[in-house]
């Protein structure tokens, strides 16, 4: 494989990982908000 190909693959992988990370953070925050709301509703 050429260096350029490897660079391109690494950049694409980084973009995918960043996107997955952002989605995970958003999902966790949504879950926490939901949990807080449910807990407050029970009190």
Residue, then its C-alpha position, 0 to 999 in steps of 0.5 A: x500500500x502507498x503512504x497516501x492510501x494509508x494516510x487516507x484510511x487513517x483519516x477516515x478511521x479518525x473521522x468515524x471514531x470521532x463521530x462514534x464518540x460524539x454519538x456515544x456522549x450524546x446517548x449517555x447524556x440523554x440516558x442521564x437526563x432521562x434517569x434524572x427525570x424519572x427519579x425526580x418524578x418518583x420523589 
